[in-house]
């Protein structure tokens, strides 16, 4: 999970740089507004996805532990 967290941090930092560059002095007008709206919507979706990773990690760990316990129980029952 540490690898994923590092990658997410890198992506967030890169996206922040894009966001910081885009501003009133860089690009203005309807096309800029449309692009910014699209960008912000996509970044919001991406951020929600990134924020879901810790909970998903815990869900997968709990599932793996449950599956392992079930497997161990079957193995012990066959002995």
MOPE-V319598 format. One record per residue. N is the residue number from 1. RES is the residue in one small letter. PHI is phi in whole degrees, -180 to 180 (* if undefined). D_CENTER is the distance of its C-alpha to the mean C-alpha in Angstrom with 1 decimal. Layout:
BEGIN
N:RES:PHI:D_CENTER ; N:RES:PHI:D_CENTER
END
This chain:
BEGIN
1:x:*:11.4 ; 2:x:-60:12.6 ; 3:x:-63:12.2 ; 4:x:-66:8.4 ; 5:x:-61:8.4 ; 6:x:-65:10.9 ; 7:x:-64:9.3 ; 8:x:-62:6.4 ; 9:x:-61:9.5 ; 10:x:-64:11.5 ; 11:x:-65:9.6 ; 12:x:-60:9.6 ; 13:x:-64:13.2 ; 14:x:-65:14.2 ; 15:x:-67:13.1 ; 16:x:-64:15.0 ; 17:x:-62:17.9 ; 18:x:-62:18.0 ; 19:x:-61:18.0 ; 20:x:-65:20.7 ; 21:x:-74:22.8 ; 22:x:-77:22.8 ; 23:x:-165:25.4 ; 24:x:-61:28.8 ; 25:x:-91:30.5 ; 26:x:-89:28.5 ; 27:x:-156:28.6 ; 28:x:-130:30.2 ; 29:x:114:31.4 ; 30:x:-59:30.2 ; 31:x:-65:28.3 ; 32:x:-65:26.4 ; 33:x:-62:25.7 ; 34:x:-63:24.6 ; 35:x:-62:22.2 ; 36:x:-63:20.8 ; 37:x:-62:20.4 ; 38:x:-64:18.5 ; 39:x:-58:16.4 ; 40:x:-64:15.6 ; 41:x:-64:14.9 ; 42:x:-66:12.4 ; 43:x:-68:10.7 ; 44:x:-65:10.7 ; 45:x:-63:9.2 ; 46:x:-65:6.3 ; 47:x:-63:6.1 ; 48:x:-61:6.6 ; 49:x:-62:4.0 ; 50:x:-60:1.7 ; 51:x:-69:5.3 ; 52:x:-81:6.0 ; 53:x:-60:5.5 ; 54:x:-59:8.7 ; 55:x:-66:10.6 ; 56:x:-65:10.0 ; 57:x:-59:11.2 ; 58:x:-64:14.1 ; 59:x:-63:14.9 ; 60:x:-68:15.2 ; 61:x:-64:17.3 ; 62:x:-62:19.5 ; 63:x:-64:20.0 ; 64:x:-62:21.0 ; 65:x:-65:23.3 ; 66:x:-65:24.9 ; 67:x:-62:25.4 ; 68:x:-67:26.9 ; 69:x:-63:29.2 ; 70:x:-65:30.3 ; 71:x:-64:31.1 ; 72:x:-62:32.9 ; 73:x:-64:34.9 ; 74:x:-65:36.0 ; 75:x:-65:37.0 ; 76:x:-67:39.0 ; 77:x:-71:40.7 ; 78:x:-88:41.9 ; 79:x:-71:43.5
END
